[in-house]
């Protein structure tokens, strides 16, 4: 089995995507493993709007930070097409390993969220090796998505409590649904 096949399996890539090259840059600290991902020649891609398989219109080189490979930072690089859908026009496809405009793989974001759940964002950023601002963007995206799915239409009575989290002027405010027997917390800030 070739090295690229091992990386393809490890990343969970499915056709038409596969790892076609890898290189380790040792002139940087930490070292960076770059994995080049490409689509099979002649592949068609689903339109992001309707899912119809379309020819690629053009390509753009993109990269994403992935989980470390041993002690090496891992970067995935790929030429990503825009499809030419007869109904929706030219649109950039969504790759299966990352959400649009993220700069991180889904597995990286999952690991970052798990760390941020257990420790301050700045500490998680030091462990992962990215800035805390980038981690805050990940957190805001997923919290925003969770809030959008939150259905508060049945809430009739709300209570709130505020308490000092530290000495000085740091407070935690908790909002609860007074009628909810299970999971009454609506919001914490």
VEXDRENNU-800606 format. One record per atom (N, C-alpha, C): residue number from 1; chain; x, y, z; residue in one letter; atom name. Coordinates in Angstrom, 1 decimal, decimal comma. Layout:
N
resi|chain|px|py|pz|resn|name
NUM|A|X|Y|Z|A|CA
...
end
This chain:
189
resi|chain|px|py|pz|resn|name
1|A|0,9|-1,2|0,0|X|N
1|A|0,0|0,0|0,0|X|CA
1|A|0,9|1,2|0,0|X|C
2|A|0,6|2,2|-0,9|X|N
2|A|1,4|3,4|-1,0|X|CA
2|A|1,1|4,3|0,2|X|C
3|A|2,0|5,2|0,5|X|N
3|A|1,8|6,2|1,5|X|CA
3|A|0,6|7,0|1,3|X|C
4|A|0,3|7,5|0,0|X|N
4|A|-0,8|8,3|-0,3|X|CA
4|A|-2,1|7,5|0,0|X|C
5|A|-2,1|6,2|-0,2|X|N
5|A|-3,3|5,4|0,1|X|CA
5|A|-3,6|5,3|1,6|X|C
6|A|-2,5|5,2|2,4|X|N
6|A|-2,7|5,2|3,8|X|CA
6|A|-3,3|6,6|4,3|X|C
7|A|-2,8|7,7|3,8|X|N
7|A|-3,3|9,0|4,2|X|CA
7|A|-4,7|9,1|3,7|X|C
8|A|-5,1|8,6|2,5|X|N
8|A|-6,4|8,7|2,0|X|CA
8|A|-7,4|8,0|2,9|X|C
9|A|-7,0|6,8|3,3|X|N
9|A|-7,8|6,0|4,3|X|CA
9|A|-7,9|6,7|5,6|X|C
10|A|-6,8|7,2|6,1|X|N
10|A|-6,7|7,9|7,4|X|CA
10|A|-7,6|9,1|7,4|X|C
11|A|-7,7|9,8|6,3|X|N
11|A|-8,5|11,0|6,3|X|CA
11|A|-10,0|10,7|6,0|X|C
12|A|-10,3|9,4|5,7|X|N
12|A|-11,6|9,1|5,4|X|CA
12|A|-12,2|9,6|4,1|X|C
13|A|-11,2|9,8|3,1|X|N
13|A|-11,6|10,4|1,8|X|CA
13|A|-12,3|9,3|1,0|X|C
14|A|-13,3|9,7|0,2|X|N
14|A|-14,0|8,8|-0,7|X|CA
14|A|-13,9|9,4|-2,1|X|C
15|A|-14,0|8,5|-3,1|X|N
15|A|-14,0|9,0|-4,5|X|CA
15|A|-15,0|10,1|-4,7|X|C
16|A|-14,6|11,1|-5,5|X|N
16|A|-13,4|11,2|-6,3|X|CA
16|A|-12,1|11,7|-5,6|X|C
17|A|-12,2|12,0|-4,3|X|N
17|A|-11,0|12,6|-3,6|X|CA
17|A|-10,0|11,5|-3,2|X|C
18|A|-8,7|11,9|-3,3|X|N
18|A|-7,7|11,0|-2,7|X|CA
18|A|-6,4|11,8|-2,5|X|C
19|A|-5,6|11,3|-1,6|X|N
19|A|-4,3|12,0|-1,4|X|CA
19|A|-3,3|11,6|-2,5|X|C
20|A|-2,8|12,6|-3,1|X|N
20|A|-1,9|12,4|-4,3|X|CA
20|A|-0,4|12,7|-4,0|X|C
21|A|-0,1|13,4|-2,9|X|N
21|A|1,2|13,7|-2,6|X|CA
21|A|1,3|14,1|-1,1|X|C
22|A|2,5|14,0|-0,5|X|N
22|A|2,7|14,5|0,8|X|CA
22|A|4,2|15,0|0,9|X|C
23|A|4,4|16,0|1,7|X|N
23|A|5,7|16,5|2,0|X|CA
23|A|5,8|17,0|3,4|X|C
24|A|6,9|16,8|4,0|X|N
24|A|7,2|17,3|5,4|X|CA
24|A|8,1|18,4|5,3|X|C
25|A|7,7|19,6|5,8|X|N
25|A|8,5|20,8|5,8|X|CA
25|A|9,2|20,9|7,2|X|C
26|A|10,5|20,6|7,3|X|N
26|A|11,2|20,6|8,5|X|CA
26|A|11,9|21,9|8,8|X|C
27|A|11,8|22,9|7,9|X|N
27|A|12,4|24,2|8,2|X|CA
27|A|11,5|25,1|9,0|X|C
28|A|10,3|24,6|9,4|X|N
28|A|9,4|25,4|10,3|X|CA
28|A|9,2|24,7|11,6|X|C
29|A|8,9|25,4|12,6|X|N
29|A|8,6|24,8|13,9|X|CA
29|A|7,2|25,2|14,4|X|C
30|A|6,3|24,3|14,7|X|N
30|A|6,6|22,9|14,5|X|CA
30|A|6,6|22,5|13,0|X|C
31|A|7,2|21,3|12,7|X|N
31|A|7,2|20,8|11,4|X|CA
31|A|5,8|20,7|10,8|X|C
32|A|5,7|20,9|9,5|X|N
32|A|4,4|20,8|8,9|X|CA
32|A|4,4|19,7|7,8|X|C
33|A|3,3|18,9|8,0|X|N
33|A|3,1|17,8|7,0|X|CA
33|A|2,0|18,4|6,1|X|C
34|A|2,3|18,4|4,8|X|N
34|A|1,4|18,9|3,8|X|CA
34|A|0,8|17,7|3,0|X|C
35|A|-0,5|17,6|3,0|X|N
35|A|-1,1|16,5|2,2|X|CA
35|A|-1,9|17,1|1,0|X|C
36|A|-1,5|16,8|-0,2|X|N
36|A|-2,1|17,3|-1,4|X|CA
36|A|-3,3|16,3|-1,7|X|C
37|A|-4,5|16,8|-1,8|X|N
37|A|-5,7|16,1|-2,1|X|CA
37|A|-6,1|16,5|-3,5|X|C
38|A|-6,5|15,5|-4,3|X|N
38|A|-7,0|15,9|-5,6|X|CA
38|A|-8,2|15,0|-6,0|X|C
39|A|-9,0|15,5|-6,9|X|N
39|A|-10,1|14,7|-7,4|X|CA
39|A|-9,7|13,9|-8,7|X|C
40|A|-10,3|12,8|-8,9|X|N
40|A|-10,0|12,0|-10,1|X|CA
40|A|-10,3|12,8|-11,3|X|C
41|A|-9,4|12,7|-12,4|X|N
41|A|-9,7|13,4|-13,6|X|CA
41|A|-11,1|13,0|-14,2|X|C
42|A|-11,8|14,0|-14,7|X|N
42|A|-13,1|13,8|-15,3|X|CA
42|A|-14,2|13,6|-14,3|X|C
43|A|-13,9|13,8|-13,0|X|N
43|A|-15,0|13,7|-12,0|X|CA
43|A|-16,0|14,8|-12,1|X|C
44|A|-17,2|14,5|-11,7|X|N
44|A|-18,3|15,5|-11,7|X|CA
44|A|-18,6|15,7|-10,2|X|C
45|A|-19,1|16,9|-9,9|X|N
45|A|-19,3|17,3|-8,5|X|CA
45|A|-20,8|17,7|-8,3|X|C
46|A|-21,3|17,5|-7,1|X|N
46|A|-22,7|17,9|-6,8|X|CA
46|A|-22,8|19,5|-6,7|X|C
47|A|-23,8|20,0|-7,3|X|N
47|A|-24,1|21,4|-7,2|X|CA
47|A|-24,4|21,7|-5,7|X|C
48|A|-23,9|22,7|-5,1|X|N
48|A|-24,2|22,9|-3,6|X|CA
48|A|-25,6|23,2|-3,3|X|C
49|A|-26,4|23,7|-4,3|X|N
49|A|-27,8|24,0|-4,1|X|CA
49|A|-28,7|22,8|-4,3|X|C
50|A|-28,6|22,1|-5,4|X|N
50|A|-29,5|21,0|-5,8|X|CA
50|A|-29,0|19,6|-5,7|X|C
51|A|-27,6|19,5|-5,7|X|N
51|A|-27,0|18,2|-5,6|X|CA
51|A|-26,8|17,5|-7,0|X|C
52|A|-27,2|18,2|-8,0|X|N
52|A|-27,1|17,6|-9,4|X|CA
52|A|-25,6|17,5|-9,8|X|C
53|A|-25,2|16,4|-10,3|X|N
53|A|-23,8|16,2|-10,7|X|CA
53|A|-23,5|17,1|-11,9|X|C
54|A|-22,4|17,9|-11,8|X|N
54|A|-22,1|18,9|-12,8|X|CA
54|A|-20,6|18,9|-13,1|X|C
55|A|-20,2|19,4|-14,3|X|N
55|A|-18,8|19,5|-14,6|X|CA
55|A|-18,2|20,6|-13,8|X|C
56|A|-16,9|20,5|-13,6|X|N
56|A|-16,3|21,7|-12,9|X|CA
56|A|-16,1|22,9|-13,9|X|C
57|A|-16,3|24,1|-13,3|X|N
57|A|-16,2|25,3|-14,1|X|CA
57|A|-14,8|25,8|-14,1|X|C
58|A|-14,2|25,9|-12,9|X|N
58|A|-12,9|26,3|-12,6|X|CA
58|A|-12,4|25,8|-11,3|X|C
59|A|-11,2|26,0|-10,9|X|N
59|A|-10,6|25,5|-9,7|X|CA
59|A|-9,9|26,5|-8,9|X|C
60|A|-9,9|26,4|-7,5|X|N
60|A|-9,2|27,3|-6,7|X|CA
60|A|-8,4|26,5|-5,7|X|C
61|A|-7,1|26,8|-5,4|X|N
61|A|-6,3|26,2|-4,5|X|CA
61|A|-6,7|26,6|-3,1|X|C
62|A|-7,1|25,7|-2,2|X|N
62|A|-7,4|26,0|-0,8|X|CA
62|A|-6,6|25,1|0,1|X|C
63|A|-6,6|25,6|1,4|X|N
63|A|-5,9|24,7|2,4|X|CA
63|A|-6,6|24,8|3,7|X|C
64|A|-6,5|23,7|4,5|X|N
64|A|-7,2|23,6|5,8|X|CA
64|A|-6,2|23,0|6,8|X|C
65|A|-6,3|23,5|8,0|X|N
65|A|-5,5|23,0|9,1|X|CA
65|A|-6,2|21,7|9,6|X|C
66|A|-5,5|20,6|9,7|X|N
66|A|-6,0|19,4|10,2|X|CA
66|A|-5,4|19,0|11,5|X|C
67|A|-5,8|17,9|12,1|X|N
67|A|-5,2|17,4|13,3|X|CA
67|A|-3,8|17,1|13,1|X|C
68|A|-3,0|17,3|14,2|X|N
68|A|-1,6|16,9|14,1|X|CA
68|A|-1,4|15,5|13,7|X|C
69|A|-0,3|15,3|12,9|X|N
69|A|0,1|13,9|12,6|X|CA
69|A|1,4|13,7|13,4|X|C
70|A|1,2|12,9|14,5|X|N
70|A|2,2|12,8|15,5|X|CA
70|A|2,5|14,2|16,0|X|C
71|A|3,7|14,7|16,0|X|N
71|A|4,0|16,0|16,5|X|CA
71|A|4,0|17,1|15,5|X|C
72|A|3,7|16,7|14,2|X|N
72|A|3,7|17,6|13,1|X|CA
72|A|2,3|18,2|12,8|X|C
73|A|2,3|19,6|12,6|X|N
73|A|1,1|20,2|12,2|X|CA
73|A|0,8|19,7|10,8|X|C
74|A|-0,5|19,4|10,5|X|N
74|A|-0,9|18,8|9,3|X|CA
74|A|-1,8|19,8|8,5|X|C
75|A|-1,5|20,1|7,3|X|N
75|A|-2,2|21,0|6,4|X|CA
75|A|-2,7|20,2|5,2|X|C
76|A|-4,0|20,3|4,9|X|N
76|A|-4,5|19,6|3,7|X|CA
76|A|-4,7|20,7|2,6|X|C
77|A|-4,2|20,4|1,5|X|N
77|A|-4,3|21,3|0,3|X|CA
77|A|-5,0|20,7|-0,8|X|C
78|A|-5,9|21,4|-1,5|X|N
78|A|-6,6|20,8|-2,6|X|CA
78|A|-7,1|21,9|-3,5|X|C
79|A|-7,2|21,5|-4,8|X|N
79|A|-7,8|22,4|-5,8|X|CA
79|A|-9,3|22,0|-5,7|X|C
80|A|-10,1|23,0|-5,4|X|N
80|A|-11,6|22,8|-5,2|X|CA
80|A|-12,3|23,5|-6,4|X|C
81|A|-13,2|22,7|-7,0|X|N
81|A|-13,9|23,3|-8,2|X|CA
81|A|-15,1|24,1|-7,8|X|C
82|A|-15,5|24,9|-8,8|X|N
82|A|-16,9|25,5|-8,8|X|CA
82|A|-17,6|24,7|-9,9|X|C
83|A|-18,8|24,4|-9,6|X|N
83|A|-19,6|23,6|-10,6|X|CA
83|A|-20,4|24,6|-11,5|X|C
84|A|-20,7|24,2|-12,6|X|N
84|A|-21,5|25,0|-13,6|X|CA
84|A|-22,8|24,3|-13,7|X|C
85|A|-23,7|24,6|-12,8|X|N
85|A|-25,1|24,0|-12,8|X|CA
85|A|-26,0|24,8|-13,7|X|C
86|A|-26,7|24,0|-14,6|X|N
86|A|-27,6|24,7|-15,5|X|CA
86|A|-28,7|25,5|-14,8|X|C
87|A|-29,1|25,1|-13,6|X|N
87|A|-30,1|25,8|-12,8|X|CA
87|A|-29,6|26,9|-11,9|X|C
88|A|-28,5|26,6|-11,2|X|N
88|A|-28,0|27,6|-10,2|X|CA
88|A|-26,8|28,3|-10,6|X|C
89|A|-26,2|28,0|-11,7|X|N
89|A|-25,0|28,8|-12,2|X|CA
89|A|-23,7|28,2|-11,6|X|C
90|A|-22,7|29,1|-11,5|X|N
90|A|-21,4|28,7|-11,0|X|CA
90|A|-21,3|28,9|-9,5|X|C
91|A|-21,1|27,8|-8,8|X|N
91|A|-21,0|27,8|-7,3|X|CA
91|A|-19,8|26,9|-6,9|X|C
92|A|-19,1|27,4|-5,8|X|N
92|A|-18,0|26,6|-5,2|X|CA
92|A|-18,6|25,4|-4,5|X|C
93|A|-18,1|24,2|-4,7|X|N
93|A|-18,6|23,0|-4,0|X|CA
93|A|-18,1|23,0|-2,5|X|C
94|A|-18,8|22,2|-1,7|X|N
94|A|-18,4|22,0|-0,4|X|CA
94|A|-17,6|20,7|-0,3|X|C
95|A|-16,4|20,8|0,2|X|N
95|A|-15,6|19,5|0,3|X|CA
95|A|-16,1|18,7|1,5|X|C
96|A|-16,0|17,4|1,5|X|N
96|A|-16,5|16,6|2,6|X|CA
96|A|-15,7|16,7|3,9|X|C
97|A|-14,5|17,2|3,9|X|N
97|A|-13,7|17,3|5,1|X|CA
97|A|-13,7|18,6|5,8|X|C
98|A|-14,4|19,6|5,3|X|N
98|A|-14,4|20,9|5,9|X|CA
98|A|-15,7|21,7|5,6|X|C
99|A|-16,1|22,6|6,5|X|N
99|A|-17,2|23,4|6,2|X|CA
99|A|-16,8|24,6|5,4|X|C
100|A|-17,6|25,2|4,6|X|N
100|A|-17,2|26,4|3,8|X|CA
100|A|-16,6|27,5|4,6|X|C
101|A|-15,5|28,1|4,0|X|N
101|A|-14,8|29,2|4,6|X|CA
101|A|-14,3|29,1|6,0|X|C
102|A|-14,0|27,8|6,4|X|N
102|A|-13,5|27,6|7,7|X|CA
102|A|-12,0|27,7|7,9|X|C
103|A|-11,3|27,1|7,0|X|N
103|A|-9,8|27,0|7,1|X|CA
103|A|-9,4|25,9|8,0|X|C
104|A|-10,3|25,1|8,6|X|N
104|A|-10,0|24,0|9,4|X|CA
104|A|-10,8|22,8|8,9|X|C
105|A|-10,3|21,6|9,1|X|N
105|A|-11,1|20,4|8,8|X|CA
105|A|-12,2|20,2|9,9|X|C
106|A|-13,2|19,4|9,6|X|N
106|A|-14,2|19,1|10,6|X|CA
106|A|-13,7|18,4|11,8|X|C
107|A|-12,7|17,5|11,6|X|N
107|A|-12,1|16,8|12,7|X|CA
107|A|-11,3|17,7|13,6|X|C
108|A|-10,6|18,7|13,0|X|N
108|A|-9,9|19,7|13,8|X|CA
108|A|-10,9|20,5|14,6|X|C
109|A|-12,0|20,9|14,0|X|N
109|A|-13,0|21,7|14,7|X|CA
109|A|-13,6|20,9|15,9|X|C
110|A|-13,8|19,6|15,6|X|N
110|A|-14,4|18,8|16,7|X|CA
110|A|-13,4|18,7|17,9|X|C
111|A|-12,1|18,5|17,6|X|N
111|A|-11,1|18,4|18,7|X|CA
111|A|-11,0|19,7|19,4|X|C
112|A|-11,0|20,8|18,6|X|N
112|A|-11,0|22,2|19,3|X|CA
112|A|-12,2|22,4|20,2|X|C
113|A|-13,4|22,0|19,7|X|N
113|A|-14,6|22,2|20,5|X|CA
113|A|-14,5|21,4|21,8|X|C
114|A|-14,0|20,2|21,7|X|N
114|A|-13,8|19,3|22,9|X|CA
114|A|-12,9|19,9|23,9|X|C
115|A|-11,8|20,5|23,4|X|N
115|A|-10,9|21,2|24,3|X|CA
115|A|-11,5|22,4|25,0|X|C
116|A|-12,2|23,2|24,1|X|N
116|A|-12,7|24,5|24,6|X|CA
116|A|-13,9|24,2|25,6|X|C
117|A|-14,5|23,0|25,6|X|N
117|A|-15,5|22,7|26,6|X|CA
117|A|-14,9|22,5|27,9|X|C
118|A|-13,6|22,1|28,0|X|N
118|A|-13,0|21,7|29,2|X|CA
118|A|-12,0|22,7|29,8|X|C
119|A|-11,7|23,7|29,0|X|N
119|A|-10,7|24,7|29,5|X|CA
119|A|-10,9|26,0|28,8|X|C
120|A|-10,2|27,1|29,3|X|N
120|A|-10,4|28,4|28,6|X|CA
120|A|-9,9|28,3|27,1|X|C
121|A|-10,4|29,2|26,3|X|N
121|A|-10,1|29,2|24,9|X|CA
121|A|-8,6|29,5|24,7|X|C
122|A|-8,0|30,4|25,5|X|N
122|A|-6,6|30,7|25,3|X|CA
122|A|-5,7|29,5|25,6|X|C
123|A|-6,1|28,7|26,6|X|N
123|A|-5,4|27,4|26,9|X|CA
123|A|-5,5|26,4|25,8|X|C
124|A|-6,7|26,3|25,2|X|N
124|A|-6,9|25,4|24,1|X|CA
124|A|-6,1|25,8|22,9|X|C
125|A|-6,0|27,1|22,7|X|N
125|A|-5,3|27,7|21,5|X|CA
125|A|-3,8|27,4|21,7|X|C
126|A|-3,2|27,4|22,9|X|N
126|A|-1,8|27,1|23,1|X|CA
126|A|-1,6|25,6|22,8|X|C
127|A|-2,5|24,8|23,2|X|N
127|A|-2,3|23,3|23,0|X|CA
127|A|-2,4|23,0|21,5|X|C
128|A|-3,3|23,6|20,8|X|N
128|A|-3,6|23,3|19,4|X|CA
128|A|-2,6|24,0|18,5|X|C
129|A|-2,1|25,1|19,0|X|N
129|A|-1,1|25,9|18,2|X|CA
129|A|-1,7|26,8|17,2|X|C
130|A|-2,9|27,4|17,5|X|N
130|A|-3,5|28,4|16,6|X|CA
130|A|-3,9|29,6|17,6|X|C
131|A|-4,2|30,7|17,0|X|N
131|A|-4,6|31,8|17,8|X|CA
131|A|-6,0|31,6|18,5|X|C
132|A|-6,2|32,2|19,6|X|N
132|A|-7,4|32,1|20,3|X|CA
132|A|-8,6|32,8|19,5|X|C
133|A|-8,2|33,8|18,7|X|N
133|A|-9,3|34,4|17,8|X|CA
133|A|-9,9|33,4|16,8|X|C
134|A|-9,0|32,6|16,3|X|N
134|A|-9,5|31,6|15,3|X|CA
134|A|-10,4|30,6|16,0|X|C
135|A|-10,0|30,2|17,2|X|N
135|A|-10,9|29,3|18,0|X|CA
135|A|-12,2|29,9|18,4|X|C
136|A|-12,2|31,2|18,7|X|N
136|A|-13,4|31,9|19,0|X|CA
136|A|-14,4|31,9|17,8|X|C
137|A|-13,8|32,0|16,6|X|N
137|A|-14,7|32,0|15,4|X|CA
137|A|-15,3|30,7|15,2|X|C
138|A|-14,6|29,6|15,5|X|N
138|A|-15,2|28,2|15,5|X|CA
138|A|-16,3|28,1|16,5|X|C
139|A|-16,0|28,5|17,7|X|N
139|A|-17,0|28,4|18,8|X|CA
139|A|-18,3|29,3|18,5|X|C
140|A|-18,1|30,5|18,0|X|N
140|A|-19,2|31,4|17,7|X|CA
140|A|-20,1|30,7|16,5|X|C
141|A|-19,4|30,1|15,6|X|N
141|A|-20,2|29,5|14,5|X|CA
141|A|-21,1|28,4|15,0|X|C
142|A|-20,6|27,5|15,8|X|N
142|A|-21,4|26,3|16,3|X|CA
142|A|-22,4|26,8|17,4|X|C
143|A|-22,0|27,7|18,2|X|N
143|A|-23,0|28,2|19,2|X|CA
143|A|-24,1|28,9|18,4|X|C
144|A|-23,8|29,7|17,4|X|N
144|A|-24,8|30,4|16,6|X|CA
144|A|-25,8|29,4|16,0|X|C
145|A|-25,2|28,3|15,4|X|N
145|A|-26,0|27,3|14,8|X|CA
145|A|-26,9|26,6|15,8|X|C
146|A|-26,4|26,4|17,0|X|N
146|A|-27,2|25,8|18,1|X|CA
146|A|-28,4|26,7|18,5|X|C
147|A|-28,1|28,0|18,6|X|N
147|A|-29,1|29,0|19,0|X|CA
147|A|-30,2|29,1|17,9|X|C
148|A|-29,8|29,0|16,6|X|N
148|A|-30,8|29,0|15,6|X|CA
148|A|-31,8|27,9|15,7|X|C
149|A|-31,3|26,7|16,1|X|N
149|A|-32,2|25,5|16,2|X|CA
149|A|-33,0|25,5|17,5|X|C
150|A|-32,7|26,4|18,4|X|N
150|A|-33,3|26,5|19,7|X|CA
150|A|-34,8|27,0|19,6|X|C
151|A|-35,7|26,2|20,0|X|N
151|A|-37,2|26,5|19,9|X|CA
151|A|-37,6|27,0|21,2|X|C
152|A|-37,9|28,3|21,3|X|N
152|A|-38,4|28,9|22,6|X|CA
152|A|-39,9|29,2|22,5|X|C
153|A|-40,6|28,7|21,5|X|N
153|A|-42,0|29,1|21,4|X|CA
153|A|-42,8|28,6|22,5|X|C
154|A|-42,4|27,5|23,2|X|N
154|A|-43,2|27,0|24,3|X|CA
154|A|-42,9|27,6|25,7|X|C
155|A|-41,9|28,5|25,7|X|N
155|A|-41,5|29,1|27,0|X|CA
155|A|-42,5|30,2|27,4|X|C
156|A|-43,0|30,0|28,7|X|N
156|A|-44,0|31,0|29,2|X|CA
156|A|-43,5|31,7|30,4|X|C
157|A|-42,6|31,1|31,2|X|N
157|A|-42,1|31,7|32,4|X|CA
157|A|-40,6|31,5|32,5|X|C
158|A|-39,9|32,7|32,6|X|N
158|A|-38,4|32,6|32,7|X|CA
158|A|-37,9|33,2|34,0|X|C
159|A|-36,9|32,6|34,5|X|N
159|A|-36,2|33,2|35,7|X|CA
159|A|-34,7|33,4|35,4|X|C
160|A|-34,1|34,3|36,1|X|N
160|A|-32,7|34,5|35,9|X|CA
160|A|-32,0|34,7|37,2|X|C
161|A|-30,8|34,3|37,2|X|N
161|A|-29,9|34,5|38,4|X|CA
161|A|-28,6|35,0|38,0|X|C
162|A|-28,0|35,9|38,7|X|N
162|A|-26,7|36,4|38,4|X|CA
162|A|-25,8|36,2|39,6|X|C
163|A|-24,6|35,7|39,4|X|N
163|A|-23,7|35,5|40,5|X|CA
163|A|-22,3|35,9|40,1|X|C
164|A|-21,4|36,2|41,0|X|N
164|A|-20,1|36,6|40,7|X|CA
164|A|-19,3|35,4|40,4|X|C
165|A|-18,5|35,4|39,3|X|N
165|A|-17,7|34,2|38,9|X|CA
165|A|-16,3|34,4|39,5|X|C
166|A|-15,9|35,6|39,7|X|N
166|A|-14,6|35,8|40,3|X|CA
166|A|-14,7|37,1|41,1|X|C
167|A|-13,7|37,4|41,9|X|N
167|A|-13,7|38,7|42,6|X|CA
167|A|-13,7|39,8|41,6|X|C
168|A|-14,3|40,9|42,0|X|N
168|A|-14,3|42,0|41,0|X|CA
168|A|-15,7|42,1|40,3|X|C
169|A|-15,6|42,3|39,1|X|N
169|A|-16,9|42,5|38,3|X|CA
169|A|-17,1|41,5|37,2|X|C
170|A|-16,8|40,2|37,4|X|N
170|A|-17,1|39,2|36,5|X|CA
170|A|-18,3|38,4|37,0|X|C
171|A|-19,4|38,4|36,2|X|N
171|A|-20,6|37,8|36,6|X|CA
171|A|-21,1|36,7|35,6|X|C
172|A|-21,8|35,8|36,1|X|N
172|A|-22,4|34,8|35,3|X|CA
172|A|-23,9|34,9|35,5|X|C
173|A|-24,6|35,0|34,3|X|N
173|A|-26,1|35,1|34,4|X|CA
173|A|-26,7|33,9|33,7|X|C
174|A|-27,6|33,2|34,4|X|N
174|A|-28,3|32,0|34,0|X|CA
174|A|-29,8|32,3|33,8|X|C
175|A|-30,3|31,9|32,6|X|N
175|A|-31,7|32,1|32,3|X|CA
175|A|-32,3|30,7|32,3|X|C
176|A|-33,4|30,4|33,0|X|N
176|A|-34,0|29,1|33,0|X|CA
176|A|-35,5|29,2|32,7|X|C
177|A|-36,0|28,1|32,1|X|N
177|A|-37,5|27,9|31,9|X|CA
177|A|-38,1|27,4|33,1|X|C
178|A|-38,9|28,1|33,8|X|N
178|A|-39,5|27,7|35,1|X|CA
178|A|-40,4|26,5|34,9|X|C
179|A|-40,9|26,2|33,7|X|N
179|A|-41,9|25,1|33,6|X|CA
179|A|-41,2|23,8|33,1|X|C
180|A|-39,9|23,9|32,8|X|N
180|A|-39,2|22,7|32,2|X|CA
180|A|-38,7|21,8|33,4|X|C
181|A|-39,1|20,5|33,3|X|N
181|A|-38,6|19,6|34,3|X|CA
181|A|-37,2|19,1|34,0|X|C
182|A|-36,9|18,9|32,7|X|N
182|A|-35,6|18,5|32,3|X|CA
182|A|-35,0|19,6|31,4|X|C
183|A|-33,7|19,8|31,6|X|N
183|A|-32,9|20,7|30,9|X|CA
183|A|-33,5|22,1|30,9|X|C
184|A|-33,7|22,7|32,0|X|N
184|A|-34,4|24,0|32,1|X|CA
184|A|-33,5|25,2|31,7|X|C
185|A|-32,2|25,0|31,6|X|N
185|A|-31,3|26,2|31,3|X|CA
185|A|-31,5|26,6|29,8|X|C
186|A|-31,8|27,9|29,6|X|N
186|A|-32,0|28,4|28,3|X|CA
186|A|-30,8|29,1|27,7|X|C
187|A|-30,1|29,8|28,6|X|N
187|A|-29,0|30,6|28,2|X|CA
187|A|-28,1|30,9|29,4|X|C
188|A|-26,8|31,0|29,1|X|N
188|A|-25,8|31,4|30,2|X|CA
188|A|-24,9|32,4|29,5|X|C
189|A|-24,6|33,5|30,2|X|N
189|A|-23,7|34,5|29,7|X|CA
189|A|-22,9|35,1|30,9|X|C
end
